[in-house]
Amino acid sequence: KKMSKTLVIYISFSGVTKKVAERVSELLNSDILEIKPAIPYTNEDLNWNDLMSRSSKEMQDSDSRPEIEELGDISSYDIIYIGYPIWWGTYPREINTFMDKYDLAGKTIIPFCTSGGTGISKSIRDFKKFLPNSDVKEGKRLSVYDVESWIKSINI
């Protein structure tokens, strides 16, 4: 059996998801890439209480695809862990941009999220809807303290 190539890819705004993604990558001994918005967010852009803020407007529009910086060629990876904060119950729209831009068919996708309270289930349903030709696993909401036991529990 050939060695699977594993990539951890993540988007982080406050640094919380970044810490978790780095720990996942460290434990898997995998490559890691950050999805970066082409136009960085300001604190005002991230104001959830303001329905006119950039993030709120993007999340209210399911067709929104904020530009992201180029990630390079990821076609050689078989297993891709995708980390993100939960925004409005699911992943930020930059994840949609990523899925539109990169061919993930035939790849194993393992989502993980960070969140103050909202679970991962809606984002998993969204991944399965957007990636019908990928093997999307259930994934988990994590803190940096949960990563090791979660990685051990995944049978890949």
C-alpha positions in Angstrom: 0.0 0.0 0.0 1.4 3.4 -1.0 2.0 6.0 1.7 -0.9 8.4 1.9 0.2 12.0 1.8 -1.5 14.1 4.4 -2.1 17.9 4.5 -3.5 20.0 7.2 -5.1 23.2 5.8 -6.7 25.8 8.0 -8.2 29.3 8.2 -7.8 31.2 11.4 -8.8 34.8 12.3 -8.0 35.0 16.1 -5.2 32.4 16.2 -7.3 29.7 18.0 -7.8 27.5 14.9 -4.1 28.1 13.9 -2.9 26.6 17.3 -5.2 23.6 16.9 -4.1 23.1 13.2 -0.4 23.3 14.2 -0.9 20.6 16.8 -2.8 18.4 14.4 0.0 18.8 11.8 2.7 18.2 14.5 1.0 14.9 15.7 0.5 13.7 12.1 3.9 14.8 10.9 2.1 16.4 7.9 2.5 19.4 5.7 0.4 22.4 6.7 -1.0 25.4 4.7 -3.0 28.4 5.8 -5.9 29.7 3.7 -5.5 33.4 3.8 -8.1 35.9 2.7 -6.7 38.1 -0.2 -8.1 41.0 1.8 -7.4 40.6 5.5 -10.3 41.2 7.9 -10.3 44.1 10.3 -11.9 43.8 13.8 -14.9 45.8 12.4 -15.2 43.2 9.5 -15.5 40.4 12.2 -18.2 42.1 14.2 -21.0 39.5 14.4 -23.4 41.9 16.1 -23.3 44.2 13.1 -25.3 42.6 10.3 -23.7 45.0 7.8 -20.1 43.9 8.8 -18.1 42.1 6.0 -18.2 38.7 7.7 -21.9 39.0 8.4 -22.7 39.9 4.8 -20.6 37.1 3.4 -22.2 34.5 5.7 -25.7 35.7 4.8 -24.9 35.1 1.1 -24.4 31.4 0.3 -22.9 32.4 -3.1 -20.2 34.6 -1.5 -16.7 33.5 -2.4 -14.1 35.8 -0.8 -10.8 35.8 -2.7 -8.0 33.7 -1.1 -4.3 33.8 -1.6 -2.8 31.0 -3.9 -2.0 27.8 -2.0 0.0 26.0 -4.7 -0.4 22.5 -6.0 -2.2 20.2 -3.5 -3.0 17.4 -5.9 -0.5 15.0 -4.5 -2.3 14.8 -1.1 -4.7 11.9 -0.4 -5.9 13.0 3.0 -6.7 16.6 3.8 -7.6 17.8 7.3 -9.5 21.1 7.1 -9.6 23.4 10.1 -11.8 26.4 10.6 -13.8 28.5 13.1 -17.5 28.2 13.1 -19.2 31.2 11.6 -23.0 31.5 11.6 -23.2 27.7 12.2 -20.8 26.6 9.5 -17.3 27.3 8.0 -16.3 30.7 6.7 -17.0 31.3 3.0 -13.3 31.2 2.2 -13.6 27.4 2.6 -16.2 27.5 -0.3 -13.7 29.5 -2.3 -11.0 26.8 -1.6 -13.4 24.0 -2.5 -14.3 25.8 -5.8 -10.7 26.4 -6.7 -9.1 23.0 -5.9 -10.1 19.6 -7.1 -10.8 17.5 -4.0 -12.5 14.6 -5.8 -11.3 11.2 -4.5 -9.6 12.7 -1.5 -10.4 11.9 2.2 -11.5 15.1 3.9 -11.4 15.3 7.7 -12.9 18.5 9.0 -12.2 20.0 12.4 -13.4 23.2 13.9 -13.0 25.6 16.8 -16.0 27.3 18.3 -17.2 28.8 21.5 -20.3 26.7 21.6 -21.7 25.8 18.2 -21.1 22.2 17.1 -19.6 20.9 13.8 -22.6 19.0 12.4 -24.0 21.7 10.0 -20.5 22.3 8.5 -20.1 18.5 8.0 -23.4 18.5 6.1 -22.2 21.5 4.0 -18.9 19.7 3.2 -20.8 16.6 2.1 -23.1 18.7 -0.1 -20.2 20.6 -1.7 -17.9 17.6 -2.0 -20.0 14.7 -3.3 -17.0 13.0 -4.8 -14.8 13.2 -1.7 -14.9 10.9 1.4 -15.9 13.4 4.0 -15.4 12.1 7.5 -17.4 13.2 10.6 -14.8 15.6 12.0 -14.8 17.2 15.5 -14.9 20.4 17.3 -11.6 20.7 19.1 -9.6 22.7 21.6 -5.8 22.4 21.5 -6.2 19.9 24.5 -8.4 17.5 22.6 -6.2 17.0 19.5 -4.1 14.1 20.7 -7.0 11.9 21.7 -8.9 12.8 18.6 -5.9 11.9 16.3 -5.5 8.6 18.1 -9.2 7.9 17.6 -9.2 8.4 13.8 -8.6 5.1 12.0 -7.0 6.2 8.7 
